Amino acid sequence: MVHVINANQMRAARGLLGWTTKELADKARLSLSTIMRAELGKKVTEGNLYLIRHAFEEAGLDFLDEGQCGGGRGVRFRE
């Protein structure tokens, strides 16, 4: 099961990659308004959250779920 990422993880992932919201929108093939809503924690579809996560994973990031590595949710570069 793929867990959905949250708004904090999205902003952190963008920061790690140095992407703008427009760059993320292009790479996830979503509208800029969808990305902005997602990063504000507003309602977007699970499918759109999957596309956002997939774009980050394609760029080499991994997402950590609650309790992984002894902490809360997070994001890091893949080893």
N, C-alpha and C positions, 0 to 999 in steps of 0.2 A: 504494500500500500504506500503510495506517495503522499506525504503530508503536504498540506498547503502552507505556503510561507506567509508571514505576516508583514504588515507595513514597515515595521522597524527593520526586519531582515532585508526587505527590498531596498530601502534607503541605504543600508549598510553595504549591500552588494553593489549597488551603483557606485557608491563611494570607493570601494575597493578597486573597481574597474575604471573609475574615472569617467563614467558614462553620464551624459545628460539624460533627462527624461525623454527627450526626442530620440536619442540614440537607442534607449531601451525600447521605446515604442516601435522603432524601425526593426530592431532585431527580433522582437516578439511578434511582429506583424499585427500590432494593435494600434488603436488611436491614442494620441497623446492624452486626450481626456480620460480614457480608461486607465492609463498609467497613473495619472494624477489622482484619480479617485482611489485607486488601489493604495497608493502611497499615503493617502490621508486616512486609510482604514475604512473607507466607505464601501458599500456593497458593490462587488463585481462578481461575475460568474466564476464558478470553480474552474471551468474550462479556460478562462482568461488567466486565472492565477497559475494554472498549469503551464500555459504558454510563456508567462513571465519567468517562472522557475526554470523552464527548459532553456530559455535564452541565456540565463545566468549559468546554468550547468554546462551548456555548450561552450561558454567562455572560460570554463575551468574552475567554477566555484562549487562547493558542497555546502549544504544546509544542515545544521545541527538541530535536532529536536530537543525538547525539554528533557533534562536528565542525561543527555549524551555528554561524555567527557566531564561529568560532574558539575554541570552548570545548566543555565537556561538555554533558550533558543538562540541560535547564532548562525554565522556564515563565515567560511574560510576558503582560502585557496586549496584546491585539491592537491594532495601530495604527489 
